[in-house]
Amino acid sequence: MRQIGKKSLVLISALMLVLLAACGGNSSQSSGEGDKGGTINAKIGVISYLTGPGAAYGEAITNGFKLAQKEINEKGKVNIELVIEDSAGKQEQALSASQKLMSDDEIVALLGPTLSTEMNVVGPEADLNGIPIMGTSTTAEGIPQIGEYVFRNSIPEALAIPVAMEKAVKKYDVKKVALIYGNDDVFTKSGFDTMKEEVEKMDLEVVTTQTFQKGQSDYNAQLTKIKGLNPDLILASALYNEGAVIMDQARKMGITVPFVGGNGFNSPEVINIAGKAADGLFVATPWFSEKEDPKVQEFIKKYETEYGKKPDQFAAQAYDALYIMAEGLKNAGEADRDALRDALAEIKDLEGILGSFSFDKDGDVEMDPIVLTIKDGKFQIFE
């Protein structure tokens, strides 16, 4: 056999190194990009309220993400890995969780946190670091305006509350209202501001404005004052824990007038806690579980099979949010933070279980809510 000379060996070795380098480069790229129609692999961080008094919100949201993740990954175009951190509904813990997630260069986007008060500290940090973040339950005013990397798919209080108020005022020929709200939370204060502004537009008389704090259990003083002034309607901005207890104690005191609630009341937990006392509540929401839409009913069936309970608005918004992220990744063509941000901003008329979805110029949701009322222990469309 003829021996290979030294020059030939050097040439072959050089060629091998070039080939290995080329293969290595392609392998690294394919981990994040959809090369020629391949799968886009992406890690997304989740900040959710999983422990503490509002954990039912976080549980529903996280379940919605996980169900969507399972379906999206099965389709093969996008493969999403979720990295989930608990905020416990606290600003400082939400910020710490976000910093931990953002320090991982492989994480291309964040979902959450659950509360608007948390987003007020996490959103600016995400924007500063150039990582897209989408709130699925943050409805206070000003959230998308935090920065160009901040989005949300949850209908803001400023859009939902006026619609519910208009229906209730017309139905009951309301002239006088009482307001009650949590004054130690960004979300509930924002809801109150919207209610107050709408009251002024409608030229309604405010007989009293009462406040409370998170975790409060006795509302006797506030409700006694309200009862004595005999309003036609009570406007309440609260999370479901406090809101349900307020309604229960109001009915036990003999207050029979209807309530209009903000986004925090859009949970089956209101009915679970307040029971029959929840009857007469008005809320506006994009989600209605009895909607005769095959996509909605299929989602409910899958959710119940997976988790043994019916989904609420927060689960539905989270489910749609991950599909929005997946659409952004497909349109971007790669798992890159800047490319994903630009692709998200361009999403228009994406059909989800909540309806047709678009982002406006600020990264806020464009969608029409429907008005529900609780009657006979369940949410029903208000006709």
C-alpha positions as CSV (number, residue, x, y, z in Angstrom):
1,M,0.0,0.0,0.0
2,R,1.3,3.4,-0.9
3,Q,2.0,5.6,2.1
4,I,0.4,9.1,2.4
5,G,3.0,11.9,2.5
6,K,3.2,14.5,5.3
7,K,1.8,17.3,3.1
8,S,-1.3,15.2,2.3
9,L,-1.8,14.4,6.0
10,V,-1.7,18.1,6.8
11,L,-4.2,18.9,4.1
12,I,-6.6,16.2,5.2
13,S,-6.3,17.3,8.8
14,A,-7.1,20.9,7.8
15,L,-10.1,19.8,5.8
16,M,-11.4,17.7,8.7
17,L,-11.1,20.7,11.1
18,V,-13.0,22.9,8.7
19,L,-15.8,20.3,8.4
20,L,-16.0,19.8,12.1
21,A,-16.2,23.6,12.7
22,A,-19.0,23.8,10.1
23,C,-20.9,21.0,11.7
24,G,-20.4,22.4,15.2
25,G,-21.8,25.8,14.0
26,N,-24.9,24.3,12.5
27,S,-25.6,22.2,15.6
28,S,-25.4,25.2,17.8
29,Q,-27.7,27.3,15.6
30,S,-30.3,24.6,15.4
31,S,-30.8,24.6,19.1
32,G,-32.5,28.0,18.9
33,E,-33.5,28.5,15.3
34,G,-35.9,27.0,12.8
35,D,-33.4,26.2,10.1
36,K,-35.2,25.5,6.8
37,G,-38.5,24.6,8.4
38,G,-37.0,22.9,11.5
39,T,-38.2,23.2,15.0
40,I,-37.5,26.4,17.0
41,N,-36.5,25.5,20.5
42,A,-37.1,28.2,23.1
43,K,-36.9,28.6,26.9
44,I,-39.5,30.9,28.4
45,G,-39.5,32.0,32.0
46,V,-42.7,32.1,34.0
47,I,-43.3,34.2,37.2
48,S,-46.5,33.1,38.9
49,Y,-48.4,33.6,42.2
50,L,-48.2,30.0,43.4
51,T,-48.2,30.3,47.2
52,G,-50.1,32.6,49.5
53,P,-53.7,34.0,49.6
54,G,-54.0,34.5,45.8
55,A,-52.5,31.2,44.8
56,A,-55.7,30.2,42.9
57,Y,-54.8,32.9,40.3
58,G,-51.3,31.5,39.8
59,E,-52.4,27.9,39.8
60,A,-54.9,28.6,37.0
61,I,-52.4,30.6,35.0
62,T,-49.7,28.0,35.3
63,N,-52.1,25.3,34.3
64,G,-53.1,27.3,31.2
65,F,-49.4,27.7,30.2
66,K,-48.7,24.0,30.7
67,L,-51.7,22.8,28.7
68,A,-50.8,25.1,25.8
69,Q,-47.1,24.0,26.0
70,K,-48.1,20.4,25.6
71,E,-50.2,21.1,22.6
72,I,-47.7,23.5,20.9
73,N,-44.8,21.0,21.4
74,E,-46.8,18.2,20.0
75,K,-47.3,20.2,16.7
76,G,-43.5,20.3,16.3
77,K,-42.9,23.7,14.8
78,V,-42.0,25.2,18.1
79,N,-40.6,23.4,21.2
80,I,-41.1,25.4,24.4
81,E,-39.5,24.8,27.7
82,L,-41.1,26.6,30.6
83,V,-38.9,27.6,33.6
84,I,-41.4,28.5,36.4
85,E,-40.7,30.6,39.5
86,D,-43.0,31.5,42.4
87,S,-43.6,35.2,43.3
88,A,-46.0,34.6,46.2
89,G,-47.7,37.8,45.1
90,K,-44.9,39.9,46.5
91,Q,-43.0,42.6,44.6
92,E,-39.6,41.8,46.0
93,Q,-40.0,38.1,45.3
94,A,-41.3,38.7,41.8
95,L,-38.3,40.9,41.1
96,S,-35.9,38.4,42.4
97,A,-37.5,35.6,40.4
98,S,-37.3,37.8,37.2
99,Q,-33.6,38.6,37.7
100,K,-32.9,34.9,38.2
101,L,-34.7,34.1,34.9
102,M,-33.2,36.9,32.9
103,S,-29.7,35.9,33.9
104,D,-30.1,32.8,31.9
105,D,-29.1,33.8,28.3
106,E,-31.2,30.9,26.9
107,I,-34.4,32.4,28.2
108,V,-35.9,34.5,25.4
109,A,-39.1,35.8,27.0
110,L,-41.0,36.1,30.3
111,L,-44.6,35.4,31.1
112,G,-46.2,37.0,34.1
113,P,-46.0,38.1,36.9
114,T,-49.5,37.7,38.0
115,L,-50.3,41.0,39.7
116,S,-50.0,44.5,38.3
117,T,-48.1,45.6,41.5
118,E,-45.5,43.0,40.7
119,M,-45.3,44.0,37.0
120,N,-44.6,47.6,38.0
121,V,-41.2,46.4,39.3
122,V,-40.5,43.5,37.0
123,G,-41.6,45.2,33.7
124,P,-38.9,48.0,33.8
125,E,-36.2,45.4,34.6
126,A,-37.2,43.3,31.6
127,D,-37.4,46.3,29.4
128,L,-33.9,47.4,30.5
129,N,-32.5,44.0,29.8
130,G,-34.2,43.8,26.4
131,I,-36.3,40.7,27.1
132,P,-39.9,40.5,25.9
133,I,-42.4,40.1,28.8
134,M,-46.1,39.5,28.6
135,G,-48.6,40.0,31.4
136,T,-51.6,37.6,31.2
137,S,-53.5,39.0,34.2
138,T,-52.1,42.5,34.7
139,T,-54.9,44.8,34.0
140,A,-53.9,48.1,35.8
141,E,-53.5,51.3,33.7
142,G,-50.0,51.9,32.2
143,I,-48.6,48.4,32.1
144,P,-47.7,48.2,28.3
145,Q,-46.4,51.8,28.5
146,I,-43.6,50.7,30.8
147,G,-41.5,50.0,27.8
148,E,-41.3,48.6,24.2
149,Y,-40.5,45.1,25.4
150,V,-43.6,45.0,27.7
151,F,-46.9,43.4,26.4
152,R,-50.1,42.1,27.8
153,N,-53.0,40.0,26.5
154,S,-55.4,40.7,29.4
155,I,-58.1,43.2,28.9
156,P,-57.4,46.3,31.1
157,E,-59.7,47.6,33.8
158,A,-60.1,50.8,31.9
159,L,-61.8,48.8,29.1
160,A,-63.7,46.2,31.0
161,I,-65.1,48.2,34.0
162,P,-67.0,50.9,32.0
163,V,-68.8,48.2,29.9
164,A,-70.0,46.4,33.0
165,M,-71.0,49.6,34.7
166,E,-73.0,50.8,31.7
167,K,-75.1,47.6,31.7
168,A,-75.7,47.7,35.4
169,V,-76.6,51.4,35.6
170,K,-79.1,51.0,32.7
171,K,-80.6,47.8,34.1
172,Y,-81.3,49.2,37.6
173,D,-81.8,52.9,36.7
174,V,-78.9,53.7,39.0
175,K,-78.6,57.3,40.4
176,K,-76.5,56.8,43.5
177,V,-73.4,54.6,44.0
178,A,-71.1,53.5,46.8
179,L,-67.4,52.7,46.1
180,I,-65.2,50.3,48.0
181,Y,-61.6,49.4,47.1
182,G,-58.3,48.1,48.3
183,N,-56.0,51.1,48.8
184,D,-52.8,49.2,49.2
185,D,-52.5,47.5,45.8
186,V,-51.8,49.0,42.4
187,F,-54.4,46.8,40.7
188,T,-57.3,47.6,43.0
189,K,-56.4,51.3,43.1
190,S,-56.3,51.4,39.3
191,G,-59.7,49.7,39.2
192,F,-61.1,52.3,41.6
193,D,-59.6,55.2,39.5
194,T,-61.5,53.8,36.5
195,M,-64.7,53.4,38.4
196,K,-64.5,57.0,39.8
197,E,-63.8,58.4,36.3
198,E,-66.7,56.5,34.8
199,V,-69.0,57.7,37.7
200,E,-68.2,61.3,36.8
201,K,-68.9,60.7,33.1
202,M,-72.3,59.2,34.0
203,D,-73.1,62.0,36.4
204,L,-73.9,59.6,39.2
205,E,-73.9,60.6,42.9
206,V,-71.2,59.0,45.1
207,V,-72.7,58.5,48.6
208,T,-69.5,57.2,50.1
209,T,-66.0,55.8,49.3
210,Q,-64.7,53.1,51.6
211,T,-61.2,51.5,51.6
212,F,-59.7,48.3,53.0
213,Q,-56.4,46.4,53.0
214,K,-55.2,43.1,51.6
215,G,-56.0,40.2,53.9
216,Q,-58.8,42.1,55.8
217,S,-61.5,39.8,57.0
218,D,-64.0,42.2,58.8
219,Y,-65.8,44.8,56.7
220,N,-68.6,45.6,59.1
221,A,-67.6,49.3,59.5
222,Q,-67.4,50.0,55.8
223,L,-70.6,48.1,54.9
224,T,-72.6,49.7,57.8
225,K,-71.7,53.1,56.4
226,I,-72.8,52.0,52.9
227,K,-76.0,50.4,54.0
228,G,-77.0,53.6,55.9
229,L,-76.6,55.7,52.8
230,N,-78.8,53.4,50.6
231,P,-77.0,53.4,47.2
232,D,-78.5,51.8,44.1
233,L,-75.3,50.1,43.2
234,I,-71.9,49.2,44.8
235,L,-68.7,49.4,42.8
236,A,-66.0,47.2,44.2
237,S,-62.4,47.0,43.2
238,A,-60.9,43.9,44.9
239,L,-59.1,40.6,44.4
240,Y,-61.4,37.6,44.7
241,N,-60.4,36.8,48.3
242,E,-61.6,40.1,49.8
243,G,-64.3,40.7,47.1
244,A,-66.1,37.5,47.9
245,V,-66.0,38.1,51.6
246,I,-67.3,41.7,51.1
247,M,-70.3,40.4,49.1
248,D,-71.0,37.7,51.7
249,Q,-71.0,40.1,54.6
250,A,-73.0,42.6,52.7
251,R,-75.8,40.2,52.0
252,K,-75.8,39.0,55.6
253,M,-76.3,42.7,56.7
254,G,-79.3,43.0,54.4
255,I,-77.6,44.8,51.5
256,T,-79.4,43.6,48.4
257,V,-78.2,46.0,45.7
258,P,-76.1,44.6,42.8
259,F,-72.3,44.9,42.7
260,V,-70.0,45.8,39.8
261,G,-66.6,44.2,40.2
262,G,-63.2,44.6,38.5
263,N,-61.1,41.9,36.9
264,G,-60.3,40.4,40.3
265,F,-63.8,39.1,40.6
266,N,-63.5,37.0,37.4
267,S,-62.9,33.7,39.1
268,P,-65.1,30.8,40.2
269,E,-63.5,31.2,43.6
270,V,-65.9,34.2,44.1
271,I,-68.8,31.8,44.0
272,N,-67.0,29.1,46.0
273,I,-66.3,31.6,48.8
274,A,-69.5,33.7,48.7
275,G,-72.0,31.1,47.5
276,K,-75.5,32.6,46.9
277,A,-74.2,36.0,48.1
278,A,-72.3,36.3,44.8
279,D,-75.6,36.6,42.9
280,G,-76.0,40.1,41.5
281,L,-72.4,40.7,40.6
282,F,-71.6,42.2,37.2
283,V,-68.1,41.8,35.5
284,A,-66.8,42.3,32.0
285,T,-64.5,39.7,30.5
286,P,-63.4,38.2,27.2
287,W,-63.9,34.7,28.7
288,F,-67.2,32.8,29.0
289,S,-67.1,29.0,29.5
290,E,-70.6,28.4,28.1
291,K,-69.7,30.0,24.8
292,E,-70.8,27.8,21.9
293,D,-67.4,27.8,20.2
294,P,-65.7,24.5,19.4
295,K,-62.3,25.9,20.4
296,V,-63.6,27.0,23.8
297,Q,-65.4,23.7,24.5
298,E,-62.3,21.7,23.4
299,F,-60.1,23.7,25.7
300,I,-62.5,23.2,28.7
301,K,-62.6,19.5,28.1
302,K,-58.8,19.1,27.8
303,Y,-58.3,21.3,30.9
304,E,-60.8,19.3,33.0
305,T,-59.2,16.1,31.9
306,E,-55.7,17.4,32.8
307,Y,-56.5,19.2,36.1
308,G,-59.9,17.9,37.3
309,K,-61.6,21.3,37.4
310,K,-63.0,23.9,35.0
311,P,-60.7,26.6,33.7
312,D,-61.4,30.3,34.5
313,Q,-60.5,33.5,32.7
314,F,-57.0,33.5,34.1
315,A,-56.3,30.0,32.7
316,A,-57.7,30.9,29.4
317,Q,-55.7,34.1,29.1
318,A,-52.5,32.2,30.0
319,Y,-53.3,29.5,27.4
320,D,-53.8,32.1,24.7
321,A,-50.6,33.9,25.8
322,L,-48.3,31.0,25.2
323,Y,-49.9,30.5,21.7
324,I,-49.2,34.2,21.1
325,M,-45.5,33.6,22.1
326,A,-45.3,30.6,19.8
327,E,-46.7,32.6,16.9
328,G,-44.1,35.3,17.6
329,L,-41.3,32.7,17.6
330,K,-42.5,31.2,14.3
331,N,-42.7,34.6,12.7
332,A,-39.3,35.6,14.1
333,G,-37.8,32.4,12.8
334,E,-35.5,32.0,15.7
335,A,-35.3,32.1,19.5
336,D,-33.8,35.6,19.8
337,R,-35.1,38.2,22.3
338,D,-35.0,41.2,19.9
339,A,-36.4,39.3,16.9
340,L,-39.2,37.9,19.2
341,R,-40.1,41.4,20.5
342,D,-40.4,42.7,16.9
343,A,-42.5,39.7,15.8
344,L,-44.9,40.0,18.8
345,A,-45.5,43.7,18.0
346,E,-46.7,42.8,14.5
347,I,-49.3,40.2,15.6
348,K,-52.7,41.0,14.3
349,D,-56.0,39.1,14.3
350,L,-54.7,35.9,15.8
351,E,-57.6,33.6,16.6
352,G,-57.5,32.2,20.2
353,I,-60.1,30.8,22.6
354,L,-60.8,34.3,23.8
355,G,-61.5,35.6,20.3
356,S,-59.5,37.5,17.7
357,F,-56.4,39.0,19.2
358,S,-54.1,41.9,18.2
359,F,-51.5,44.2,19.9
360,D,-51.9,47.9,19.6
361,K,-48.9,50.3,19.1
362,D,-48.2,50.2,22.9
363,G,-48.2,46.4,23.1
364,D,-51.7,46.4,24.7
365,V,-54.5,44.0,23.9
366,E,-57.2,44.9,21.3
367,M,-60.3,42.8,22.1
368,D,-63.9,43.3,23.0
369,P,-65.2,42.1,26.4
370,I,-68.6,40.7,27.2
371,V,-70.6,41.4,30.4
372,L,-71.4,38.5,32.7
373,T,-73.6,38.4,35.8
374,I,-73.7,35.8,38.5
375,K,-77.2,34.3,38.8
376,D,-78.3,31.1,40.5
377,G,-74.7,30.4,41.6
378,K,-73.0,30.7,38.1
379,F,-71.7,33.2,35.6
380,Q,-74.1,33.9,32.8
381,I,-74.1,36.3,29.9
382,F,-76.1,39.5,30.8
383,E,-78.8,40.0,28.3
